[in-house]
Amino acid sequence: MGRGPYEKSGLLAETSLPPMKHVHERFEIPYPFKDGKKQRELINDELVVSVKLWYVPFGEFDGYEVIFFEEEKKIDLKTEWIWR
């Protein structure tokens, strides 16, 4: 099966997981804050992040999906996080 022009033009992001290679993804997570006069203040100092990597063979969660990886991590936003 050939590739369509939408894939060749780069309009779609590459989402595949190549074997034996590391993949780095960047996600932007909006987080609530109080807008102060000089700087923004976070409402909470901790954030719990849950990551699940699924294999969905038929494109829908219909009972045939398999979970490959699952991790939950608590992040301290005052010390561990790098603000950009």
C-alpha positions, 0 to 999 in steps of 0.5 A: 500500500502506498503512502498518501500525500498527507503523510509525505508532506509532514502534516501528520506527526510521526507517532510510531515506536521504532524497535530498539530506538529511544523515542522522546516525546514532549507534552504540554500540560496546562496547570492551574495557577493564581495570576499575581501582580508580579509572578504566577503562583501555583495552586498546588506544589505537587502533581501526580502523573500517570502514564499508560502505554497501550497496544490497541490492535483494532483501533478501539478499546473493545477488550483486545487491548494490551497494556505494555507499560504503566507508571505513576509518579509524583512530581514536586513542582518547586524542586524537580521541575524545569520551567520553560 
